[in-house]
Amino acid sequence: MLVVDDDVTVSDVLRRYLERDGYIVSLAADGETALRLADQQEPDLVVLDLMLPGIDGLEVCRRLRVMSNVPVIMLTALGEESDRVVGLQLGADDYVTKPFSPRELALRVASVLRRSRMSTADAAVLRDAGLEIDVAARRAVLHGAELALTVRELDLLAFLMRHAGQVFSRAALLERVWGWTFGDQSTVTVHVRRLREKVEDDAARPRRIATVWGVGYRYDRQE
C-alpha cells in the first residue's frame, strides 16, 4: 500500500489504521517520490492526495495510469469537485473527501481491493461483438486490442454486460458496483463517459452503453 500525502499527521494516522488491518504501508510526501516508489514497489493500491508539492496529485494519477492499472483512491478537499471529476477521468477508482474518518478510508481501501481481486465465482469470460472481458484475469480486449481499464471501469462494464438489456439507475450502479449506499452519483456518470471513449466506435453516439433518459444506463448487446 502506498500513501501519498504531504501532511505528516494524516499520513501517520492512515499508516497506523492500514497497518492495523494487516497492510504493509509505504509513505510519500511528494509526487516525485510517489512515482518512484510506485515503480519500485508495485503497490496493490495507492492512496493519493491531490494537493502535493512539486508534481501534483492529478499529474501523479495520470502518470500512474501510464505505468499500470493499480487502484487509486484520491483524497480531496471538500470544495474540490472539479478536481475529483478530473481525477476520475484520469482513471482514479474512488475518492474520499477531507476531512474524513480514517476508518472510512480503510473501508474504501478494502472495497476497492475486493473488487480488484474479484473471486473466481464471478470469473466468467464475457463476450459481445469483438469485446471480451476475462474477469478473473482482470483483462478486457476489443477487436484484439487490450483495453486499459481501471478497476472500477472493468467492474462497471462487466456488471452491465452480465445484465445486458436491463436498465440501472446511477444510484443502483453506485450500490451494486461501488458498494456504496450513498455518495456522489456523478462518479457513475464519469465512469460511463470514460468507458464509452474506450469501447464505443463513436462515444458521442453510443451503441453498447445506452442512456435511458430519466432512468439510467443499459448495456445493449451488438451480436
Backbone as CSV, one residue per row, in Angstrom:
resi,resn,N_x,N_y,N_z,CA_x,CA_y,CA_z,C_x,C_y,C_z
1,MET,0.845,-1.178,0.000,0.000,0.000,0.000,0.890,1.240,0.000
2,LEU,0.579,2.204,-0.851,1.341,3.449,-0.906,0.419,4.609,-0.558
3,VAL,0.762,5.354,0.493,0.005,6.528,0.912,0.813,7.762,0.539
4,VAL,0.195,8.666,-0.251,0.889,9.860,-0.732,0.179,11.098,-0.196
5,ASP,0.815,11.764,0.759,0.247,12.977,1.360,1.373,13.749,2.024
6,ASP,1.407,15.063,1.828,2.479,15.852,2.434,2.165,16.284,3.858
7,ASP,0.971,15.954,4.349,0.609,16.219,5.744,1.073,15.025,6.582
8,VAL,2.095,15.239,7.396,2.695,14.148,8.171,1.674,13.515,9.107
9,THR,0.818,14.325,9.705,-0.182,13.791,10.639,-1.154,12.868,9.931
10,VAL,-1.663,13.310,8.773,-2.604,12.481,8.007,-1.942,11.174,7.587
11,SER,-0.721,11.263,7.063,-0.008,10.066,6.619,0.194,9.079,7.756
12,ASP,0.580,9.597,8.915,0.851,8.712,10.045,-0.420,8.026,10.539
13,VAL,-1.522,8.775,10.592,-2.791,8.192,11.035,-3.237,7.106,10.058
14,LEU,-3.156,7.399,8.755,-3.567,6.413,7.760,-2.672,5.177,7.817
15,ARG,-1.385,5.398,7.975,-0.463,4.255,8.063,-0.848,3.341,9.223
16,ARG,-1.118,3.931,10.392,-1.452,3.113,11.562,-2.755,2.352,11.367
17,TYR,-3.762,3.009,10.778,-5.042,2.330,10.549,-4.887,1.200,9.543
18,LEU,-4.152,1.449,8.467,-3.990,0.427,7.426,-3.114,-0.729,7.919
19,GLU,-2.073,-0.420,8.671,-1.231,-1.486,9.228,-2.016,-2.326,10.226
20,ARG,-2.914,-1.703,10.940,-3.766,-2.456,11.874,-4.640,-3.457,11.131
21,ASP,-4.985,-3.140,9.866,-5.770,-4.056,9.045,-4.901,-5.073,8.305
22,GLY,-3.595,-5.034,8.558,-2.712,-6.047,8.007,-1.961,-5.661,6.749
23,TYR,-2.066,-4.392,6.326,-1.378,-3.965,5.120,0.046,-3.502,5.434
24,ILE,0.944,-3.681,4.491,2.289,-3.102,4.563,2.217,-1.756,3.847
25,VAL,2.607,-0.683,4.542,2.374,0.664,4.043,3.683,1.420,3.831
26,SER,3.814,2.033,2.659,4.904,2.962,2.382,4.320,4.362,2.288
27,LEU,5.122,5.362,2.655,4.666,6.752,2.641,5.489,7.578,1.663
28,ALA,4.825,8.530,1.018,5.497,9.504,0.154,4.879,10.866,0.430
29,ALA,5.722,11.898,0.474,5.241,13.244,0.787,5.185,14.155,-0.437
30,ASP,5.582,13.648,-1.604,5.540,14.456,-2.822,5.353,13.534,-4.022
31,GLY,4.985,14.148,-5.140,4.668,13.365,-6.326,5.835,12.609,-6.905
32,GLU,7.003,13.205,-6.912,8.175,12.540,-7.477,8.518,11.273,-6.706
33,THR,8.495,11.367,-5.368,8.763,10.186,-4.541,7.696,9.125,-4.746
34,ALA,6.449,9.565,-4.870,5.343,8.628,-5.062,5.534,7.815,-6.339
35,LEU,5.893,8.473,-7.425,6.078,7.774,-8.692,7.262,6.808,-8.628
36,ARG,8.318,7.222,-7.941,9.481,6.344,-7.819,9.131,5.094,-7.013
37,LEU,8.438,5.278,-5.879,8.066,4.133,-5.042,7.064,3.229,-5.767
38,ALA,6.138,3.831,-6.499,5.160,3.022,-7.237,5.856,2.149,-8.264
39,ASP,6.880,2.681,-8.907,7.619,1.919,-9.901,8.451,0.817,-9.252
40,GLN,9.057,1.119,-8.103,9.935,0.161,-7.433,9.155,-0.931,-6.706
41,GLN,8.066,-0.542,-6.046,7.383,-1.468,-5.141,6.149,-2.118,-5.743
42,GLU,5.602,-1.555,-6.825,4.376,-2.079,-7.438,3.299,-2.351,-6.383
43,PRO,2.820,-1.302,-5.706,1.836,-1.486,-4.634,0.514,-2.034,-5.152
44,ASP,-0.261,-2.625,-4.242,-1.583,-3.141,-4.600,-2.612,-2.023,-4.698
45,LEU,-2.315,-0.870,-4.055,-3.249,0.250,-4.073,-2.496,1.512,-3.678
46,VAL,-2.922,2.658,-4.230,-2.328,3.950,-3.900,-3.406,4.872,-3.344
47,VAL,-3.151,5.437,-2.161,-4.000,6.493,-1.590,-3.291,7.803,-1.917
48,LEU,-3.936,8.669,-2.686,-3.239,9.801,-3.297,-3.935,11.122,-2.990
49,ASP,-3.237,12.000,-2.259,-3.740,13.354,-2.040,-3.511,14.179,-3.304
50,LEU,-4.489,15.011,-3.675,-4.343,15.796,-4.889,-3.445,17.015,-4.716
51,MET,-3.393,17.556,-3.487,-2.599,18.757,-3.227,-1.220,18.349,-2.727
52,LEU,-0.266,18.294,-3.656,1.092,17.867,-3.326,2.093,18.912,-3.806
53,PRO,3.228,19.011,-3.129,4.288,19.899,-3.630,4.946,19.308,-4.867
54,GLY,5.406,20.172,-5.756,6.050,19.679,-6.970,5.017,19.134,-7.942
55,ILE,5.122,17.867,-8.271,4.155,17.217,-9.157,2.854,17.007,-8.392
56,ASP,1.760,17.602,-8.849,0.517,17.498,-8.085,-0.135,16.128,-8.268
57,GLY,-1.170,15.879,-7.457,-1.801,14.566,-7.435,-2.441,14.172,-8.749
58,LEU,-3.020,15.139,-9.470,-3.643,14.812,-10.755,-2.603,14.320,-11.762
59,GLU,-1.437,14.976,-11.784,-0.381,14.544,-12.691,0.183,13.192,-12.263
60,VAL,0.299,12.976,-10.949,0.739,11.667,-10.453,-0.231,10.587,-10.909
61,CYS,-1.537,10.852,-10.774,-2.556,9.883,-11.195,-2.418,9.590,-12.686
62,ARG,-2.228,10.625,-13.487,-2.085,10.425,-14.932,-0.882,9.537,-15.243
63,ARG,0.239,9.793,-14.584,1.457,9.017,-14.849,1.319,7.588,-14.320
64,LEU,0.620,7.426,-13.194,0.391,6.070,-12.686,-0.396,5.255,-13.692
65,ARG,-1.373,5.888,-14.350,-2.192,5.169,-15.310,-1.380,4.741,-16.533
66,VAL,-0.338,5.502,-16.860,0.550,5.102,-17.945,1.369,3.886,-17.520
67,MET,1.764,3.847,-16.226,2.610,2.786,-15.702,1.860,1.487,-15.479
68,SER,0.622,1.574,-14.935,-0.085,0.363,-14.531,-1.560,0.667,-14.297
69,ASN,-2.310,-0.361,-13.938,-3.721,-0.216,-13.571,-3.916,-0.321,-12.070
70,VAL,-2.896,0.024,-11.285,-3.003,-0.041,-9.832,-4.212,0.785,-9.370
71,PRO,-5.041,0.243,-8.477,-6.172,1.027,-7.958,-5.691,2.290,-7.246
72,VAL,-6.403,3.398,-7.472,-6.061,4.688,-6.870,-7.277,5.251,-6.157
73,ILE,-7.105,5.609,-4.881,-8.130,6.325,-4.122,-7.610,7.734,-3.888
74,MET,-8.345,8.731,-4.352,-7.936,10.124,-4.200,-8.411,10.692,-2.865
75,LEU,-7.611,11.588,-2.315,-8.007,12.396,-1.171,-8.197,13.822,-1.673
76,THR,-9.393,14.371,-1.486,-9.665,15.719,-1.986,-10.293,16.565,-0.891
77,ALA,-10.105,17.889,-1.004,-10.756,18.811,-0.078,-12.230,18.930,-0.455
78,LEU,-13.025,19.396,0.504,-14.478,19.409,0.345,-14.918,20.179,-0.893
79,GLY,-14.248,21.298,-1.210,-14.698,22.142,-2.305,-14.073,21.836,-3.640
80,GLU,-13.358,20.728,-3.779,-12.607,20.439,-4.997,-13.355,19.496,-5.937
81,GLU,-14.644,19.774,-6.183,-15.442,18.872,-7.018,-14.857,18.745,-8.424
82,SER,-14.389,19.858,-8.990,-13.835,19.792,-10.343,-12.590,18.917,-10.379
83,ASP,-11.765,18.985,-9.337,-10.579,18.129,-9.276,-10.964,16.667,-9.131
84,ARG,-12.024,16.390,-8.375,-12.480,15.000,-8.236,-12.900,14.444,-9.581
85,VAL,-13.644,15.250,-10.338,-14.106,14.799,-11.651,-12.918,14.555,-12.567
86,VAL,-11.956,15.477,-12.574,-10.766,15.296,-13.404,-10.004,14.050,-12.975
87,GLY,-9.875,13.842,-11.657,-9.182,12.660,-11.154,-9.843,11.372,-11.608
88,LEU,-11.157,11.334,-11.557,-11.889,10.156,-12.022,-11.711,9.970,-13.529
89,GLN,-11.693,11.076,-14.263,-11.479,10.988,-15.705,-10.080,10.470,-16.027
90,LEU,-9.116,10.783,-15.166,-7.754,10.305,-15.369,-7.588,8.840,-14.984
91,GLY,-8.592,8.280,-14.297,-8.533,6.855,-14.006,-8.531,6.478,-12.546
92,ALA,-8.727,7.452,-11.632,-8.840,7.097,-10.217,-10.073,6.216,-10.014
93,ASP,-9.997,5.309,-9.044,-11.079,4.345,-8.830,-12.085,4.803,-7.786
94,ASP,-11.672,5.685,-6.903,-12.536,6.102,-5.805,-11.973,7.398,-5.243
95,TYR,-12.741,8.059,-4.379,-12.214,9.241,-3.709,-12.824,9.353,-2.318
96,VAL,-12.108,10.032,-1.439,-12.583,10.339,-0.098,-12.359,11.825,0.128
97,THR,-13.370,12.513,0.642,-13.301,13.960,0.821,-12.805,14.309,2.226
98,LYS,-11.826,15.205,2.294,-11.330,15.700,3.577,-12.291,16.746,4.127
99,PRO,-12.477,16.803,5.447,-11.946,15.863,6.456,-12.705,14.538,6.397
100,PHE,-12.006,13.454,6.694,-12.631,12.137,6.611,-12.251,11.306,7.834
101,SER,-13.020,10.269,8.028,-12.716,9.313,9.086,-11.685,8.316,8.556
102,PRO,-10.584,8.096,9.284,-9.619,7.089,8.845,-10.255,5.721,8.655
103,ARG,-11.274,5.434,9.455,-11.954,4.151,9.326,-12.706,4.068,7.996
104,GLU,-13.307,5.207,7.593,-13.983,5.230,6.299,-12.985,4.958,5.182
105,LEU,-11.822,5.577,5.265,-10.798,5.355,4.240,-10.390,3.892,4.199
106,ALA,-10.203,3.295,5.391,-9.813,1.883,5.448,-10.885,0.999,4.817
107,LEU,-12.157,1.339,5.019,-13.245,0.563,4.417,-13.270,0.734,2.908
108,ARG,-12.981,1.939,2.428,-12.920,2.169,0.987,-11.766,1.366,0.380
109,VAL,-10.633,1.321,1.070,-9.490,0.538,0.612,-9.888,-0.926,0.455
110,ALA,-10.532,-1.462,1.488,-10.941,-2.864,1.452,-11.907,-3.122,0.300
111,SER,-12.821,-2.175,0.063,-13.800,-2.340,-1.005,-13.132,-2.345,-2.377
112,VAL,-12.214,-1.412,-2.605,-11.543,-1.343,-3.902,-10.689,-2.584,-4.130
113,LEU,-9.975,-3.024,-3.095,-9.145,-4.225,-3.236,-9.997,-5.458,-3.484
114,ARG,-11.138,-5.522,-2.825,-12.032,-6.664,-3.016,-12.498,-6.724,-4.458
115,ARG,-12.811,-5.581,-5.024,-13.232,-5.528,-6.416,-12.097,-5.914,-7.357
116,SER,-10.877,-5.461,-7.029,-9.748,-5.728,-7.923,-9.298,-7.180,-7.856
117,ARG,-9.722,-7.881,-6.801,-9.372,-9.300,-6.661,-10.644,-10.139,-6.705
118,MET,-11.492,-9.839,-7.650,-12.789,-10.497,-7.765,-12.625,-12.012,-7.757
119,SER,-13.471,-12.675,-7.014,-13.340,-14.112,-6.842,-13.642,-14.861,-8.131
120,THR,-13.151,-16.076,-8.218,-13.373,-16.896,-9.407,-14.836,-17.291,-9.571
121,ALA,-15.647,-17.061,-8.543,-17.082,-17.335,-8.668,-17.712,-16.446,-9.734
122,ASP,-17.114,-15.257,-9.945,-17.617,-14.335,-10.951,-16.709,-14.311,-12.173
123,ALA,-15.929,-15.381,-12.346,-14.840,-15.331,-13.319,-15.249,-15.764,-14.716
124,ALA,-16.434,-15.430,-15.128,-16.851,-15.755,-16.491,-16.086,-14.897,-17.486
125,VAL,-15.967,-15.411,-18.692,-15.448,-14.608,-19.792,-16.662,-14.067,-20.544
126,LEU,-16.790,-12.763,-20.586,-17.942,-12.115,-21.204,-17.561,-11.667,-22.601
127,ARG,-18.432,-11.935,-23.584,-18.120,-11.610,-24.977,-19.316,-10.953,-25.654
128,ASP,-19.015,-9.984,-26.504,-20.062,-9.357,-27.313,-19.431,-8.549,-28.434
129,ALA,-19.620,-9.010,-29.663,-19.233,-8.260,-30.865,-17.819,-7.716,-30.793
130,GLY,-16.865,-8.595,-30.554,-15.464,-8.189,-30.531,-14.970,-7.680,-29.203
131,LEU,-15.867,-7.519,-28.238,-15.491,-7.089,-26.888,-15.462,-8.308,-25.988
132,GLU,-14.352,-8.508,-25.291,-14.188,-9.679,-24.423,-13.594,-9.254,-23.092
133,ILE,-14.219,-9.698,-22.002,-13.710,-9.423,-20.658,-13.439,-10.743,-19.958
134,ASP,-12.194,-10.957,-19.566,-11.811,-12.089,-18.722,-11.746,-11.548,-17.303
135,VAL,-12.804,-11.795,-16.535,-12.926,-11.184,-15.214,-11.837,-11.669,-14.269
136,ALA,-11.537,-12.957,-14.282,-10.523,-13.497,-13.381,-9.150,-12.906,-13.673
137,ALA,-8.844,-12.722,-14.951,-7.545,-12.170,-15.349,-7.531,-10.645,-15.283
138,ARG,-8.707,-10.044,-15.035,-8.830,-8.588,-14.988,-8.333,-7.993,-16.310
139,ARG,-8.864,-8.509,-17.419,-8.368,-8.127,-18.740,-9.542,-7.935,-19.690
140,ALA,-9.490,-6.843,-20.447,-10.531,-6.573,-21.439,-9.878,-6.328,-22.788
141,VAL,-10.495,-6.877,-23.825,-9.950,-6.775,-25.185,-11.080,-6.359,-26.123
142,LEU,-10.774,-5.453,-27.031,-11.743,-5.021,-28.040,-11.105,-5.192,-29.415
143,HIS,-11.698,-6.087,-30.221,-11.190,-6.377,-31.559,-9.699,-6.706,-31.536
144,GLY,-9.301,-7.489,-30.532,-7.931,-7.960,-30.443,-6.968,-7.035,-29.736
145,ALA,-7.382,-5.815,-29.428,-6.509,-4.853,-28.750,-6.905,-4.750,-27.276
146,GLU,-5.918,-4.866,-26.394,-6.215,-4.807,-24.965,-6.604,-3.389,-24.556
147,LEU,-7.633,-3.304,-23.721,-8.109,-2.016,-23.225,-7.468,-1.693,-21.880
148,ALA,-7.082,-0.452,-21.698,-6.523,-0.003,-20.419,-7.670,0.473,-19.540
149,LEU,-8.279,-0.461,-18.796,-9.403,-0.137,-17.919,-8.948,-0.114,-16.467
150,THR,-9.474,0.831,-15.712,-9.234,0.835,-14.272,-10.077,-0.257,-13.620
151,VAL,-9.841,-0.488,-12.346,-10.600,-1.492,-11.604,-12.098,-1.223,-11.702
152,ARG,-12.500,0.008,-11.431,-13.922,0.342,-11.442,-14.504,0.295,-12.851
153,GLU,-13.747,0.731,-13.833,-14.242,0.678,-15.205,-14.507,-0.756,-15.626
154,LEU,-13.574,-1.654,-15.319,-13.781,-3.057,-15.678,-14.970,-3.639,-14.924
155,ASP,-15.072,-3.325,-13.641,-16.202,-3.825,-12.844,-17.537,-3.327,-13.392
156,LEU,-17.582,-2.046,-13.738,-18.825,-1.462,-14.247,-19.205,-2.082,-15.585
157,LEU,-18.235,-2.219,-16.475,-18.516,-2.809,-17.787,-18.956,-4.261,-17.653
158,ALA,-18.270,-5.019,-16.801,-18.638,-6.425,-16.606,-20.043,-6.540,-16.029
159,PHE,-20.368,-5.674,-15.075,-21.709,-5.717,-14.468,-22.779,-5.431,-15.514
160,LEU,-22.575,-4.388,-16.309,-23.572,-4.042,-17.324,-23.703,-5.148,-18.371
161,MET,-22.580,-5.756,-18.763,-22.642,-6.830,-19.760,-23.356,-8.054,-19.193
162,ARG,-23.113,-8.362,-17.906,-23.805,-9.508,-17.299,-25.314,-9.296,-17.263
163,HIS,-25.723,-8.042,-17.191,-27.152,-7.719,-17.085,-27.614,-6.973,-18.328
164,ALA,-27.129,-7.418,-19.479,-27.478,-6.761,-20.749,-28.989,-6.667,-20.905
165,GLY,-29.437,-5.498,-21.360,-30.862,-5.273,-21.576,-31.587,-4.693,-20.376
166,GLN,-30.946,-4.725,-19.201,-31.567,-4.180,-18.000,-31.090,-2.749,-17.762
167,VAL,-31.986,-1.902,-17.305,-31.657,-0.507,-17.019,-31.361,-0.351,-15.526
168,PHE,-30.252,0.335,-15.218,-29.876,0.594,-13.836,-29.696,2.092,-13.620
169,SER,-30.275,2.590,-12.553,-30.083,3.997,-12.202,-28.650,4.204,-11.718
170,ARG,-28.225,5.449,-11.653,-26.899,5.742,-11.136,-26.776,5.306,-9.678
171,ALA,-27.850,5.495,-8.906,-27.824,5.077,-7.505,-27.667,3.563,-7.394
172,ALA,-28.351,2.826,-8.258,-28.250,1.364,-8.223,-26.854,0.909,-8.610
173,LEU,-26.269,1.549,-9.622,-24.911,1.187,-10.021,-23.909,1.541,-8.935
174,LEU,-24.121,2.666,-8.276,-23.234,3.064,-7.186,-23.234,2.001,-6.089
175,GLU,-24.415,1.437,-5.826,-24.510,0.407,-4.786,-24.009,-0.941,-5.275
176,ARG,-24.371,-1.344,-6.484,-24.045,-2.686,-6.969,-22.579,-2.826,-7.387
177,VAL,-21.990,-1.759,-7.929,-20.612,-1.829,-8.433,-19.617,-1.257,-7.437
178,TRP,-19.951,-0.117,-6.859,-19.030,0.525,-5.905,-19.213,0.006,-4.484
179,GLY,-20.397,-0.526,-4.173,-20.674,-0.963,-2.814,-21.054,0.175,-1.888
180,TRP,-21.438,1.334,-2.479,-21.837,2.484,-1.674,-23.363,2.546,-1.591
181,THR,-23.881,2.846,-0.415,-25.314,3.104,-0.278,-25.588,4.604,-0.321
182,PHE,-24.535,5.394,-0.373,-24.652,6.836,-0.542,-23.375,7.309,-1.217
183,GLY,-23.413,8.535,-1.754,-22.216,9.060,-2.402,-22.580,9.907,-3.610
184,ASP,-21.576,10.489,-4.230,-21.753,11.379,-5.363,-22.025,10.555,-6.628
185,GLN,-23.239,10.653,-7.144,-23.616,9.848,-8.302,-22.919,10.289,-9.587
186,SER,-22.291,11.465,-9.571,-21.545,11.889,-10.752,-20.349,10.971,-11.000
187,THR,-19.930,10.241,-9.974,-18.876,9.235,-10.144,-19.267,8.241,-11.224
188,VAL,-20.514,7.800,-11.201,-21.003,6.849,-12.207,-20.990,7.490,-13.586
189,THR,-21.467,8.723,-13.667,-21.511,9.429,-14.941,-20.129,9.523,-15.573
190,VAL,-19.131,9.863,-14.766,-17.764,9.994,-15.266,-17.242,8.656,-15.774
191,HIS,-17.498,7.582,-15.036,-17.009,6.263,-15.443,-17.701,5.777,-16.716
192,VAL,-18.982,6.058,-16.853,-19.687,5.692,-18.084,-19.083,6.453,-19.268
193,ARG,-18.812,7.739,-19.080,-18.212,8.531,-20.154,-16.857,7.953,-20.551
194,ARG,-16.039,7.595,-19.563,-14.720,7.033,-19.862,-14.848,5.689,-20.578
195,LEU,-15.781,4.864,-20.157,-15.974,3.576,-20.821,-16.394,3.763,-22.272
196,ARG,-17.291,4.689,-22.525,-17.730,4.927,-23.893,-16.564,5.343,-24.784
197,GLU,-15.654,6.134,-24.224,-14.492,6.555,-25.009,-13.603,5.371,-25.380
198,LYS,-13.704,4.291,-24.615,-12.828,3.144,-24.838,-13.493,1.995,-25.599
199,VAL,-14.815,1.863,-25.504,-15.462,0.683,-26.104,-16.420,1.014,-27.242
200,GLU,-16.744,2.279,-27.426,-17.676,2.648,-28.489,-16.922,3.087,-29.739
201,ASP,-17.484,2.799,-30.904,-16.913,3.316,-32.150,-17.023,4.832,-32.195
202,ASP,-18.118,5.346,-31.661,-18.339,6.795,-31.591,-18.929,7.087,-30.215
203,ALA,-18.100,7.642,-29.320,-18.546,7.874,-27.943,-19.722,8.844,-27.878
204,ALA,-19.841,9.723,-28.872,-20.950,10.683,-28.888,-22.265,10.030,-29.298
205,ARG,-22.174,8.861,-29.948,-23.368,8.110,-30.352,-23.210,6.659,-29.894
206,PRO,-23.272,6.443,-28.601,-23.007,5.105,-28.062,-24.051,4.088,-28.469
207,ARG,-23.588,2.892,-28.793,-24.491,1.796,-29.140,-24.488,0.704,-28.071
208,ARG,-23.344,0.523,-27.417,-23.256,-0.528,-26.395,-23.843,-0.050,-25.064
209,ILE,-23.367,1.081,-24.574,-23.822,1.598,-23.273,-24.795,2.731,-23.532
210,ALA,-26.068,2.408,-23.437,-27.122,3.362,-23.786,-27.578,4.137,-22.557
211,THR,-27.931,5.394,-22.778,-28.564,6.209,-21.744,-30.071,6.105,-21.890
212,VAL,-30.742,5.749,-20.817,-32.207,5.755,-20.790,-32.598,6.995,-20.010
213,TRP,-32.997,8.034,-20.715,-33.180,9.341,-20.104,-34.180,9.308,-18.950
214,GLY,-33.773,9.921,-17.848,-34.602,9.963,-16.658,-34.542,8.710,-15.814
215,VAL,-33.800,7.684,-16.297,-33.729,6.417,-15.559,-32.280,6.059,-15.240
216,GLY,-31.466,5.800,-16.283,-30.093,5.390,-16.020,-29.406,4.868,-17.267
217,TYR,-28.718,3.737,-17.138,-27.906,3.192,-18.228,-28.239,1.716,-18.462
218,ARG,-27.994,1.276,-19.712,-28.281,-0.100,-20.105,-27.215,-0.546,-21.108
219,TYR,-26.785,-1.809,-20.986,-25.881,-2.352,-22.000,-26.707,-3.082,-23.055
220,ASP,-26.503,-2.700,-24.306,-27.206,-3.333,-25.426,-26.214,-4.221,-26.176
221,ARG,-26.515,-5.518,-26.258,-25.660,-6.440,-26.987,-25.699,-6.109,-28.480
222,GLN,-24.540,-6.307,-29.141,-24.410,-5.976,-30.549,-24.485,-7.210,-31.452
223,GLU,-24.445,-8.395,-30.864,-24.489,-9.614,-31.660,-25.926,-10.106,-31.815
